[in-house]
């Protein structure tokens, strides 16, 4: 085997705002019930950022948690990528604001916009920088204030989303080019722009001059999700050179319990190996995978040396998967 540079995850962290919004809270102002939401989505509650909290605040808190877990400080970081659909400002990038708030040195910092798939996309981009020697240590962050995009009269969407942030520290380390290496082993990224109208926000700087609200054709998204995600998962596993049976933990995007169960069933992954936080966090878009990952590390389920499978699907439609060994 030839020596290669691998992007190794050395720390994971998450942050959730303090305010808990239950299904019963939503039922006070939109026509819905706890039973209706739980039956269709598996969601019981979600978090909502305080009015004075920007997405960069959530991202910075998650980044600090990941740095502490990695035994690093902001001074060690030369690449910051923030995956977000809800940036602080049109510009500069939220990553630049996070760099300032962390006190990180001058380096590379930018945002990636692939909606719920953003964290998986961002991991692949960071891997390119580290593997080519253009950076040594990266912070990859998924952070969202999705509640700011909600139309609170639309019960089909406003019950699905929440706010939060998750982050990982990636470090370039030598590997042997084998499936036993630590680090990011395989990716598959996809987009089908012809499906834009299935999940989008109806506003933007160059069209309406407004932020807009999230719009979704839920049944159509579900129909595409299970088939497309499974194809990407199988492609990522093939690139990594490992069968799905060897995966220790499946950490899917936390969109909907039915999608999680449908993908796991189609891939033959036992429910006991699926990390699910959708019930407590709802859909936090690009933050959902690292938030779930962080929780499973904190409760002791995920351990060093284990093989992880990540997947997501979001507006665009974008979707993707990756395989990582800790």
Buried (B, 14 or more C-beta within 10 A) or exposed (E): EEEBBBBBBBBBBBBBBEBBBBBEBBBEEBEBEBEBBBEBBBBBBBBBBEEEBBBBBBBBBBBBBBBEBBEBEBEBBBBBBBBBBBBBEEEBBBBBBBBEBBEBEEBBBBBBBBBBBBBBBBBBBBBEBBBEEEBBBBBBBBBBBBBBBBBEEBBBBBBBBBBBBBBBBBBBBEBEBEBBBBBBBBBBBBBEEEBEEBBBBBBEEEEEEEBBBBBBBBEBBBEBBBEBBBEBBBBBBBBBEBEBEEBBBBBBBBBBBBBBBBBBEEBEBEEEBBBBBBBBBBBBBBBBBBBBBBBBBBEEEBEEEEBBBBBBBBBBBBBBBBBBBB
